[in-house]
Amino acid sequence: MLRFLTAGESHGPELVAIIEGLPAGLRISTELVERELARRQKGYGRGRRMQIEQDRIRWLSGIRHGYTLGSPVAFSITNRDWPHWEAIMSASPPEPADLEAAGKRRLACPRPGHADLAGGMKYGHRDLRNVLERASARETAARVAVGAIVRQLLAHFGVRIASLVVALGDVVAAPETYSQVDSSSGGTVGPLPISSWWQQVEESPVRCPDPDASQRMMAAIDRAREAGDTLGGVFQVVVEGLPPGLGSHVQWDRRLDARLAAAVMSIPAIKGVEVGIGFAAGSRPGSQVHDAIAFDPQRGVYRLTNRAGGLEGGMTNGEPLWLRAVMKPIATLMRPLPSVHIDTGESAAAAVERSDVCALPAAAVVGEAMVGWELARAWVEKFGGDSLAEMEQNVRNYKEALRRYIGVEWAD
Ligand SMILES: Cc1cc2nc3c(=O)[nH]c(=O)nc-3n(C[C@H](O)[C@H](O)[C@H](O)COP(=O)(O)O)c2cc1C
């Protein structure tokens, strides 16, 4: 079983995470983990904090000379701004000067759309910073590092994960730039290969494969910033190289579509997930939704279309997996919405913290990490093994069984 936990406050000294269940003998590249951390920090519309941080990973356990040991992998990510926050966030009872500093950063007018008020009422905090500090999406840095570690396991077996921004505010990327579009209906029938849009997306400050839409998305962010407002949008995650049979139809909590949706919905500000054509399936007849099955001695079994998003019956079906998620606009507004002071109940503007105008490109990177995490979990469940060599043998056996399944041998 693969599992992880994170800890750390947004302005605390470190974020930490522990992953348990990785096989021994997996090569781990620190450079690849830090590259993913840097991808999360990029994106047009981010706040000043992203420039100070330049996240770095500090390994604490579970890896020796570049390889996993099979023991828990633990790491930390240092908050480079900690000296400015030490008095405010100190773990020990504060000195009078620290108390004054903490008082200045007290949050007492909850921000609509944040955990502030519900968390304050639930935990009895009079300083809503005690909620904000953990609810903040700073925690997703640790998740991206976890994702970057398990992606190295998946990549070892040829699995590739990528993401792109489909829509930001009311600007929509042209579907032809990243999807196969049916010429007669105009509907999406599946994703284009990652290799056809990946470079364009990585070079776009908003992770959009359509250069014209990229420009309009950045202009929309500029307008929102000037208005003291914020924007959200929709991103898509695509995964290639998955075998059929990850997840299972036999029990509700083993259905991979449900697990992936939960993993992606756990990202702060994600309000909906759709698998494949998702909600569009509700308005079409079955003949224009389901994906016909074909066989080719070179390819094996495959689908003529991939509207299902590579998942049927809660399992991968061997086609590329694709899903989308919607992110609500950032809840900290520079022109704040009305709120109340928790001491008096009097009307007051909601608190304002340093904040992003739009974090959709970063959320897409976090989406890759969470999808990678859930797939790695399903992978470990299916193929098991305490060492990578044992897992490799299990994967070979399964692929061999798949080749015999249709009753005709085909190339791998
Ligand atoms: C990568 C990323 C960065 C975020 N940055 C901010 C931010 O700078 N300011 C903010 O108010 N919310 C930000 N959010 C969103 C909040 O964390 C989120 O809306 C809040 O915790 C409430 O959770 P909920 O929206 O899921 O209910 C960000 C989310 C993500 C995924």
PDBQT file of the ligand as one rigid body, heavy atoms in Angstrom, charges set to zero:
ROOT
HETATM    1  C1  LIG A 501      -1.672  26.342  -6.722  1.00  0.00    +0.000 C 
HETATM    2  C2  LIG A 501      -2.716  27.128  -5.962  1.00  0.00    +0.000 A 
HETATM    3  C3  LIG A 501      -2.424  28.407  -5.535  1.00  0.00    +0.000 A 
HETATM    4  C4  LIG A 501      -3.376  29.151  -4.824  1.00  0.00    +0.000 A 
HETATM    5  N1  LIG A 501      -3.060  30.424  -4.457  1.00  0.00    +0.000 NA
HETATM    6  C5  LIG A 501      -3.972  31.140  -3.757  1.00  0.00    +0.000 A 
HETATM    7  C6  LIG A 501      -3.683  32.490  -3.366  1.00  0.00    +0.000 A 
HETATM    8  O1  LIG A 501      -2.603  33.032  -3.640  1.00  0.00    +0.000 OA
HETATM    9  N2  LIG A 501      -4.643  33.155  -2.689  1.00  0.00    +0.000 N 
HETATM   10  C7  LIG A 501      -5.849  32.615  -2.371  1.00  0.00    +0.000 A 
HETATM   11  O2  LIG A 501      -6.678  33.282  -1.775  1.00  0.00    +0.000 OA
HETATM   12  N3  LIG A 501      -6.158  31.356  -2.729  1.00  0.00    +0.000 NA
HETATM   13  C8  LIG A 501      -5.256  30.603  -3.416  1.00  0.00    +0.000 A 
HETATM   14  N4  LIG A 501      -5.578  29.320  -3.796  1.00  0.00    +0.000 N 
HETATM   15  C9  LIG A 501      -6.919  28.774  -3.482  1.00  0.00    +0.000 C 
HETATM   16  C10 LIG A 501      -7.170  28.514  -2.009  1.00  0.00    +0.000 C 
HETATM   17  O3  LIG A 501      -6.145  27.752  -1.445  1.00  0.00    +0.000 OA
HETATM   18  C11 LIG A 501      -8.533  27.821  -1.797  1.00  0.00    +0.000 C 
HETATM   19  O4  LIG A 501      -9.518  28.462  -2.521  1.00  0.00    +0.000 OA
HETATM   20  C12 LIG A 501      -8.917  27.853  -0.327  1.00  0.00    +0.000 C 
HETATM   21  O5  LIG A 501      -8.003  27.077   0.418  1.00  0.00    +0.000 OA
HETATM   22  C13 LIG A 501     -10.332  27.369  -0.051  1.00  0.00    +0.000 C 
HETATM   23  O6  LIG A 501     -10.494  26.014  -0.392  1.00  0.00    +0.000 OA
HETATM   24  P1  LIG A 501     -11.695  25.589  -1.326  1.00  0.00    +0.000 P 
HETATM   25  O7  LIG A 501     -11.667  26.608  -2.425  1.00  0.00    +0.000 OA
HETATM   26  O8  LIG A 501     -11.321  24.238  -1.870  1.00  0.00    +0.000 OA
HETATM   27  O9  LIG A 501     -12.942  25.620  -0.570  1.00  0.00    +0.000 OA
HETATM   28  C14 LIG A 501      -4.640  28.572  -4.529  1.00  0.00    +0.000 A 
HETATM   29  C15 LIG A 501      -4.912  27.252  -4.927  1.00  0.00    +0.000 A 
HETATM   30  C16 LIG A 501      -3.967  26.537  -5.637  1.00  0.00    +0.000 A 
HETATM   31  C17 LIG A 501      -4.296  25.133  -6.089  1.00  0.00    +0.000 C 
ENDROOT
TORSDOF 0
